[in-house]
Amino acid sequence: MPRIRLVSVSFLLTFCLLTHAAQAQTEVRVIGYTFPPFVFNAKQGVSQDFIKLLNAAQSEFRFTFVFTSPNRRYRLFEHQQGDLIFFEMPEWGWQESGTGYEMTRQILSGGEVYVAKARAGRSQSFFDDILSKRIAAYAGYHYGFAQFNADPTWLRQKFRITLTNDHDTNIRVLLANRVDVSVVSKSYLSRYLRAKPHLQGKLLISEKKDQVYRLAGLVRKAGPISVRQVENILDKIKESGELEDFFAKIGLKNDLVY
């Protein structure tokens, strides 16, 4: 009996210590919206895997993921329901939102390109006058051709535009000749064509970009974590080689600038 009691007491002490350690961690809510490959859905994406890497690298903070929509992401900061968003740019509505935030150093580069259906005789000159084309785009996104204005009413007034909530749909309507041009990120398009190599010859991809990405982390002011603390963690995984390994495994090593 004494030995059984000793084992039981030891187990309880270990459990209590682990519970206390978990409770002592400061929660940081990382928000994200559908933005392949960074966020595919509430469960899958680069952002969710990146959070796991950050949690494994330190014990002071516990990063959790909060899935939202493109238009609601500002309100989550405003109502203190989100603390951090990765792979984002201030030009994407944050500057106009009035929400208090600070930005980390740039993490990734990249950009968005125009995609058209490949046809005999069609060349890069097809993309010279994008504004006259029928365009497929993702609702809530901020595009260079629209001066980063994401208001759907304004977009429909200014352009012949189809707004969807699915990137694959934007390629399908293009191939079905329902639009002339789709706007997609280079990273998304690369993964899409790896999954569907038979479409490679059916698409004409613009050499010019709709916009150039300077993706960083945006940190809510007066939140549970500061920009310096986020960068300290990023510095740690950079020095260990984990940061480069992480992006190399998902085909984004060449976009890493941090």
C-alpha distance (Angstrom), angle and dihedral (degrees) to the residues before:
residue distance angle dihedral
M1 . . .
P2 3.83 . .
R3 3.83 90.0 .
I4 3.84 91.1 49.6
R5 3.79 90.7 49.1
L6 3.82 90.7 49.2
V7 3.81 92.2 51.6
S8 3.81 90.9 47.0
V9 3.80 92.6 49.9
S10 3.81 90.9 47.4
F11 3.81 90.9 50.9
L12 3.79 92.2 48.9
L13 3.80 92.1 49.2
T14 3.80 91.6 50.3
F15 3.81 91.3 47.9
C16 3.80 91.7 49.2
L17 3.80 92.4 49.1
L18 3.80 92.2 50.2
T19 3.79 91.6 46.8
H20 3.80 91.4 49.2
A21 3.81 91.2 49.4
A22 3.80 91.2 52.1
Q23 3.78 91.7 47.7
A24 3.81 91.4 48.2
Q25 3.80 92.0 59.2
T26 3.78 116.1 98.9
E27 3.80 112.1 -124.1
V28 3.80 116.9 -129.8
R29 3.80 114.5 -169.0
V30 3.79 110.8 -145.7
I31 3.78 111.4 -161.3
G32 3.78 125.9 -153.1
Y33 3.78 140.6 168.9
T34 3.80 133.2 -161.2
F35 3.80 103.5 -61.6
P36 3.82 110.9 138.7
P37 2.95 129.9 -112.9
F38 3.81 90.9 14.2
V39 3.80 94.0 50.7
F40 3.80 123.1 8.8
N41 3.80 95.9 167.7
A42 3.80 140.5 -35.1
K43 3.81 92.1 -61.4
Q44 3.79 108.2 31.0
G45 3.76 136.3 55.7
V46 3.77 147.1 84.0
S47 3.82 90.4 -82.7
Q48 3.80 93.6 57.6
D49 3.81 91.6 48.0
F50 3.81 90.1 46.2
I51 3.80 89.2 55.2
K52 3.81 89.7 55.5
L53 3.80 89.3 52.9
L54 3.81 91.7 51.0
N55 3.80 92.3 48.3
A56 3.80 91.7 50.4
A57 3.81 91.6 50.2
Q58 3.81 97.7 59.2
S59 3.80 144.1 9.5
E60 3.81 104.4 -144.8
F61 3.81 96.2 81.0
R62 3.79 133.4 37.8
F63 3.79 110.4 -151.5
T64 3.80 115.8 -154.0
F65 3.79 129.7 -177.8
V66 3.81 125.2 -120.3
F67 3.81 115.9 -169.7
T68 3.80 117.0 -148.1
S69 3.80 142.1 150.1
P70 3.82 126.5 -88.7
N71 3.80 92.1 -106.8
R72 3.82 96.0 45.8
R73 3.79 97.1 51.8
Y74 3.80 93.5 87.9
R75 3.81 92.6 50.4
L76 3.80 91.3 54.2
F77 3.80 89.0 59.4
E78 3.80 92.0 42.7
H79 3.82 93.0 51.4
Q80 3.82 92.8 41.7
Q81 3.80 92.1 -115.0
G82 3.79 93.1 122.3
D83 3.79 131.1 38.5
L84 3.79 108.5 -175.9
I85 3.79 141.5 16.3
F86 3.79 124.8 -166.0
F87 3.82 130.0 -150.6
E88 3.80 93.9 23.8
M89 3.82 138.7 130.6
P90 3.83 129.2 -142.8
E91 3.82 89.1 -132.5
W92 3.79 89.7 67.4
G93 3.79 94.8 85.6
W94 3.80 98.9 -67.5
Q95 3.79 95.8 105.3
E96 3.80 90.9 55.5
S97 3.80 96.1 39.7
G98 3.81 96.0 76.9
T99 3.81 88.5 -135.1
G100 3.79 116.5 143.2
Y101 3.80 112.6 -119.1
E102 3.79 142.5 144.5
M103 3.79 126.9 -147.3
T104 3.78 130.9 -130.2
R105 3.77 122.8 -141.2
Q106 3.79 113.5 -74.3
I107 3.80 113.3 -77.9
L108 3.81 104.7 -177.8
S109 3.78 140.0 13.7
G110 3.79 126.0 -152.8
G111 3.76 135.8 114.7
E112 3.77 149.8 -153.8
V113 3.78 127.0 -86.0
Y114 3.77 137.5 -168.6
V115 3.79 119.5 -110.5
A116 3.80 125.9 -160.9
K117 3.76 134.0 175.1
A118 3.79 110.8 -88.8
R119 3.79 114.0 -116.9
A120 3.79 136.0 168.1
G121 3.79 109.3 -82.5
R122 3.80 94.5 10.1
S123 3.81 111.5 129.8
Q124 3.79 140.7 168.3
S125 3.80 89.0 -74.1
F126 3.81 86.8 75.9
F127 3.80 87.3 76.6
D128 3.81 94.8 53.0
D129 3.81 93.2 93.6
I130 3.80 105.9 34.6
L131 3.79 94.1 157.9
S132 3.80 92.4 66.4
K133 3.80 92.2 54.5
R134 3.79 132.4 90.5
I135 3.80 102.5 -106.0
A136 3.81 132.9 -157.3
A137 3.81 115.2 -156.8
Y138 3.79 141.0 159.4
A139 3.81 116.6 -95.3
G140 3.80 112.9 -112.7
Y141 3.80 95.9 19.5
H142 3.79 123.6 123.5
Y143 3.80 113.9 -128.7
G144 3.77 131.8 -168.0
F145 3.80 94.3 -133.6
A146 3.83 87.9 59.0
Q147 3.82 95.6 46.1
F148 3.84 87.4 -108.9
N149 3.81 92.3 -66.3
A150 3.82 107.6 145.3
D151 3.81 98.0 -179.9
P152 3.83 105.0 128.2
T153 3.80 94.9 -150.4
W154 3.79 92.0 52.5
L155 3.81 91.9 45.6
R156 3.80 92.8 52.3
Q157 3.78 90.8 48.5
K158 3.80 93.7 50.6
F159 3.80 102.4 36.2
R160 3.77 143.1 28.6
I161 3.76 90.8 -112.4
T162 3.79 137.1 161.6
L163 3.82 113.1 -155.5
T164 3.79 117.8 -159.0
N165 3.79 138.8 169.3
D166 3.79 95.7 -132.9
H167 3.80 129.3 68.2
D168 3.80 94.3 -156.0
T169 3.81 88.4 55.1
N170 3.79 89.6 57.0
I171 3.80 89.4 58.2
R172 3.81 93.0 44.3
V173 3.82 94.4 52.7
L174 3.80 87.9 48.7
L175 3.80 92.9 53.4
A176 3.82 89.0 45.7
N177 3.84 89.7 56.7
R178 3.80 92.5 -118.4
V179 3.82 90.8 123.6
D180 3.79 134.0 21.7
V181 3.80 100.2 -141.4
S182 3.80 137.5 21.8
V183 3.80 123.3 -162.3
V184 3.81 114.7 -141.0
S185 3.78 138.7 158.6
K186 3.79 117.6 -99.9
S187 3.80 91.3 -126.2
Y188 3.81 92.2 52.4
L189 3.80 92.6 46.4
S190 3.80 91.9 49.5
R191 3.81 92.1 54.3
Y192 3.81 91.5 42.6
L193 3.80 93.1 54.7
R194 3.80 92.3 44.7
A195 3.80 87.4 57.0
K196 3.83 93.1 43.1
P197 3.81 107.2 29.6
H198 3.82 91.5 163.0
L199 3.82 88.2 72.9
Q200 3.81 94.5 56.8
G201 3.80 93.8 94.3
K202 3.79 93.4 43.2
L203 3.80 95.7 62.9
L204 3.79 131.2 70.6
I205 3.81 110.2 -153.0
S206 3.79 120.7 -158.2
E207 3.78 120.0 -119.9
K208 3.79 90.7 -149.7
K209 3.78 119.8 71.6
D210 3.77 128.9 -127.8
Q211 3.80 85.8 -143.8
V212 3.79 140.2 -13.6
Y213 3.79 116.7 -121.9
R214 3.80 123.2 -129.5
L215 3.79 96.3 177.1
A216 3.79 118.5 -168.2
G217 3.77 140.5 148.7
L218 3.79 119.1 -85.1
V219 3.80 113.2 -151.6
R220 3.79 123.2 -161.0
K221 3.79 112.5 -118.0
A222 3.82 114.2 -113.7
G223 3.79 89.4 14.0
P224 3.81 128.9 136.3
I225 3.81 93.3 -88.2
S226 3.80 132.8 40.3
V227 3.79 130.9 -142.0
R228 3.79 89.5 -109.4
Q229 3.80 91.9 54.0
V230 3.81 91.5 49.0
E231 3.80 90.8 49.4
N232 3.81 91.3 47.5
I233 3.81 88.7 59.5
L234 3.80 91.7 45.1
D235 3.81 89.9 49.2
K236 3.80 89.9 52.0
I237 3.80 95.1 53.2
K238 3.79 90.5 42.1
E239 3.80 91.9 55.3
S240 3.81 91.3 47.5
G241 3.80 91.6 51.4
E242 3.79 92.3 -119.2
L243 3.81 93.9 114.8
E244 3.80 93.9 57.0
D245 3.81 92.0 42.0
F246 3.80 90.9 51.7
F247 3.79 95.0 54.9
A248 3.81 93.2 38.4
K249 3.81 90.2 59.6
I250 3.80 91.8 55.8
G251 3.79 96.3 43.4
L252 3.81 97.1 -105.7
K253 3.80 100.0 106.0
N254 3.81 92.0 112.6
D255 3.82 90.0 54.4
L256 3.82 94.1 54.0
V257 3.80 111.5 108.8
Y258 3.82 102.0 157.2
